[in-house]
Amino acid sequence: MINNRYDFIYLFDVQDGNPNGDPDSGNLPRIDSETGEGLVSDVCLKRKVRNYVQFVKNSTPKYDIFIKEKAILNELIKEANEDSTVSKLAGGAKTDAARSVMCNRFYDVRTFGAVMTTGENAGQVRGPIQFTFARSVSPIVSFEHSITRMAVTDKKDESKTGDNRTMGRKSTVPYGLYLSHGFISANLAKQTGFNESDLQLFWDALRNMFDNDRSAARGLMSARKVIVFKHDSELGNAPANVLFDRVKITLKDPACPPRSFSDYQITIDKDNLPNGITVLELL
């Protein structure tokens, strides 16, 4: 089991792509309308971790994914309640046993948690790992591009001249460096069974998940930095915000809009760290 609290900073960037479209705004890149900074939701990041684990582990025992494409969640919860170790129980004991079955079977349940009271009750799980929204270090600009397609969808749309071109729109961010904060609770990890092996898989996902989830819409997305503050206790040795403030990201030339990761300088203040804190740079 995990015996340490972790707080981490995750840096990734996008070039000529849409890192996380907003369905309420015509799928344009998410943006803070007051500051112009780009946003990527925590749900988006968790989705990519899930996809990576599913790709690497191929639904092997203990590494299946609960929230995945075309899954019927209540059917999966029902299977847990019909397990031979669960079905003979009743009341709260049955719910707790079904919850344990779900945590043991699904990596994302024991990692991020889940609400499993939508059908047959398997309780609720508070996951030991949580992300904040990722926010771009500098304001972003969203470009819209017109695109053409040399075909039509239906016969009725066929052009009489034989020119079947149709028009569309595509939105991109020319460049954005995004920062997300993350937290790992040792206490919650013990409740879900999240262990050191699961943690290493999670770090692997942060480093590699963009390379295994390419899309024309998302452009070039890359993981850049994983900066981890490891506490030598379960409850932690310093407030997370104090540790995060030790990481400074600045533009080398504020007069020029950033167009690559090399346009930024990243420094980590490792002097006079609080007792019990170790800084790890995993990327």
WOVEN-V196583 format. One record per run of one state. SS is the DSSP state (alpha for helix, beta for strand, coil for the rest). FROM is the first residue (numbers start at 1). TO is the last residue. Records with the same first field share a line. If there is no record, write none. Layout:
SS: FROM-TO + FROM-TO
This chain:
coil: 1-5 + 18-20 + 26-27 + 30-30 + 32-36 + 41-41 + 58-63 + 65-72 + 82-90 + 116-123 + 127-128 + 132-133 + 140-141 + 150-154 + 158-165 + 185-185 + 193-195 + 213-219 + 232-239 + 245-246 + 252-260 + 269-276 + 282-283
beta: 6-17 + 21-22 + 28-29 + 31-31 + 37-40 + 64-64 + 106-106 + 113-115 + 124-126 + 129-131 + 134-139 + 142-149 + 166-184 + 220-231 + 247-251 + 264-268 + 277-281
alpha: 23-25 + 42-57 + 73-81 + 91-105 + 107-112 + 155-157 + 186-192 + 196-212 + 240-244 + 261-263
